[in-house]
Amino acid sequence: MINILQGFPAELIVVFVILGIILVCLVLVFLLAKKIRDMVFNKRYDDNNTLKYFYASDFENLEIEPIEFISNKNKIVGYIYKDITINDYKGVIVFSHGLGVGHNQYTTEIDHFCKKGFLVVGYDVSGTGKSEGKTIKGITTALYNLRDCLTFVESHPILSKYKKMVVGHSMGGYAANNITRYNQNLVGIVSMAGFDTPHGLLSEEIALANGMDIKILGRMFKLLDFLYFGKQGLYSSLDAFKKTNIKHLLISGNKDNIVDTVKNFERFKEELQDRENFEFLLVEDRYHRPNISLEASNYDQETNIQLMELKREYKNKIPEDVNREYYDSLDYNLLVELDKEVMGKIDEFILDCFK
């Protein structure tokens, strides 16, 4: 057998071997990053009939009108919500939901805004709920859907008559943060638990959960977002903030265990402290949903711990009857109980925007 390395300097052979090892390691890290990302985004988020969600029929005087619009070739399904006891509406609020089965996770907030005199547009992001889409694909999908929803609102015979603003949470908060790249015709933006970049969210969430900040993994998440969405997948909320004069209210819970408060909210506050169009609200003893009550927040954490214990006990294969008993035992009204003080500050900001 001919030795193809014969005649090569030993030092050069060592370099080739080291480069080969580095390349293999990079490929393995890339595949690991893709596997982690696929676990979150390479699927649909549909209601599996475990958690209970509230609908318009669960609220007094709340009426809905079905809507549809196209975003990235997918049909997006949603509703216009309104309080039927109100005739003179103050404006339109477009609600951008967080990662999950759709906007019905937030009907309590939607009802709240309707009772304050607003028309509210809620919809399911592509790959969730009633909307089309084989998978959610990534956080940037929420930004595209919000952009196209606002286009729909601006062409609607009734909605187009009103001033409008955006309220978003988590994934929807990121979309709200970056929507000014596409639409400046807004009177204000409320972003709850929003974050800077999609790839940053994944790497920071891993760091919060495991105490390990693996920077190379974050770079692979960034590469994957670019491969899926191009430069739009790398949009930074902070960059968008610095290029707009639209009023923003940024809200975070100081105990958020999904979005790193220091690397996102605190960083935004430090970078934007001289900008008069930005307001900041850090809610003490709140986790990822900073606008729910303290009792609701603590109960949410307790129920999550109970579910994790069940998963450990049954090695992630919880029997159907045990699973059903767990979900049936939850106090769903408490889980979505709003914090009056936080919502009051949001209301105050919104009313000021619509002046």
C-alpha positions, 0 to 999 in steps of 0.5 A: 500500500502506498503511503500518501503522506510519505515525503510530507514533513512531520510538522505538516502531518500534525497540522493536518491531523489537528485541523481534521480533529477541529473540523470533526468537532465543529461538525459534531457541535453543529449537529448538536445545535441543529438537534437542539433547535429542531426539538424546539422549532421543527414541529407544530404546536397544537392543542393536545387537549391537556391544558385548558385554554380560555376562549371568547365564550368564556368572557362576558360581552367578548365577541369575535370575528374570524380573520385570515391572511397569508404570510409566507405562503401559509394561511394565518387564522385569527380573530378580531376581538371586541367588547359588544358593550362598547361602540366608540373604540379607542384604537387597534391592538395587535397581539403577538403571542409567545411560543406555544399552541397559539394566541388562546394562551392570552385571551385573558389579556385580550379580554382586558384590552377589549374592556378598556375600549380597544379592538384587539387582533389575535392570531396563531403564528404559522405552525401553531393552533389553527394556522397553516405550516408544517413546523414553526421553523423559528422565532423569525416566523413570528416577525414575518406573521406580525408584519403581514398581520399589520398589512392586513389591518391596514387594508381592513375596511374597519380596522384601517380607520384606527390608530394601532399598536403592538403588544407581544410576549416572549417570541411575540415580544421579539417580533414586537421589538423588531416590527419597526424594521417593516412598519413605522405606522404604530403609536406604540409597542409593549414588549413583555419578556422580549429578547435581543436575538433568536440564537441568543435566546437558545444559548442563554436558555441553555445557560440558565438551565445548566449553568453552562455558557457554551459560546460555540453552540451559540455561534452554531445557532446563529449559523442555523438561523441564517441558513433558515432565514437569511439576514432576517434570522439575525435581526437584533432587537437592540439595533431596531430600538436604536433606529425608531422614535416609536414609544416602547414599554419593555417589561421583564420579570426579575426571575425569568428563567427562560429569557436572561434578564441581565443579557436582555432587559438590563442591557436594553435599559443601559443602552437606551437610558437616554432615549425618551421614547423608551420606558422600562418595567422590571417586575419583582418576583416574576418569572417568564410572564411578568404581567400575571399576579404574584400568586399566579406566578408562584402557582405556575412554578409549583405546577411546573415542578410537579410535572417535572417530578411526574416525568422523572417518576415515570421516566417521561412516560406518564400514564394517560390517567395520571397525566389527565388527573394532573391537568384536571387538578390545575386551577386555570383561572389562577394560572392566568390571573393578571397583576392589577398594578402591572396591567395598570401601568401597561394601560397607562402607557397604551392610553398615552400612546393613543392620545 
